[in-house]
């Protein structure tokens, strides 16, 4: 399943409460051979400043609509995700 722009996903927090997020973008990194996803809380998406969450993800083979999310732990991965965010922001402001 390819993730589209404006797709929304539900992510439970550490207390088991579910929150709705809008997908900003996904990308695959050649260096790490991993897939990454950046999301914002739906209730914040129209605010001037939003908190962006990023995860490494894997699609579960049995169900295309089910993703496993993993925290990004290395500085290299964070730098790569931030670079993608900056590129996306530059493209949007240039339109």
C-alpha positions in Angstrom: 0.0 0.0 0.0 1.4 3.3 -1.0 0.7 6.0 1.6 -1.0 9.0 0.0 -0.8 12.7 1.1 -3.6 13.6 3.5 -3.8 10.0 4.6 -4.7 9.7 8.3 -3.5 7.0 10.8 -4.4 6.3 14.4 -1.5 5.9 16.8 -2.0 4.8 20.4 0.1 6.6 23.0 1.9 4.9 26.0 -1.4 5.0 27.9 -3.3 3.2 25.2 -5.3 6.3 24.1 -5.6 6.5 20.4 -4.8 9.7 18.5 -5.5 10.7 14.9 -2.5 11.9 12.9 -2.3 13.2 9.3 0.6 11.8 7.3 3.0 14.5 6.0 5.2 12.2 4.0 6.9 8.8 3.9 10.2 8.0 2.3 12.6 5.1 2.0 16.2 5.7 2.9 18.8 3.9 0.7 21.5 4.3 3.4 19.6 2.4 6.1 17.2 0.4 3.8 14.4 1.5 6.1 11.1 3.3 5.6 10.2 6.5 7.5 6.9 8.3 8.2 6.3 11.9 9.4 3.0 12.8 10.9 1.2 15.7 12.7 -1.7 15.5 15.1 -4.9 16.3 13.2 -6.0 18.7 15.9 -2.8 20.8 15.3 -2.5 20.6 11.5 -3.9 24.1 10.9 -1.9 25.7 13.7 1.0 28.0 12.8 3.4 25.7 14.7 2.8 22.0 14.8 4.6 19.2 16.5 5.9 16.7 13.9 6.4 13.1 14.9 8.6 10.8 12.9 8.9 7.0 13.1 10.6 4.2 11.2 7.9 1.9 10.0 7.4 -1.5 8.5 4.3 -2.7 6.7 3.0 -6.0 8.0 2.8 -8.4 5.1 -0.5 -10.0 6.1 -2.4 -6.7 6.1 -1.5 -3.8 3.9 -3.3 -1.3 6.2 -1.3 -2.3 9.3 2.0 -0.6 10.1 4.5 -1.3 12.8 6.0 2.0 14.1 9.4 2.2 15.8 11.0 5.2 17.5 14.0 6.8 15.7 16.9 6.4 18.0 20.1 7.3 16.1 21.3 10.9 15.4 21.9 9.9 11.8 18.3 8.8 11.3 17.1 12.1 12.9 19.3 14.2 10.7 18.0 12.3 7.6 14.4 12.9 8.6 15.0 16.6 9.4 16.6 17.0 6.0 13.5 15.6 4.4 11.3 17.9 6.5 13.4 20.9 5.5 13.2 19.9 1.8 9.5 19.5 2.0 9.1 22.9 3.8 11.2 24.6 1.1 9.2 23.1 -1.7 5.9 24.2 -0.1 7.1 27.7 0.6 8.4 28.0 -3.0 5.0 27.3 -4.6 
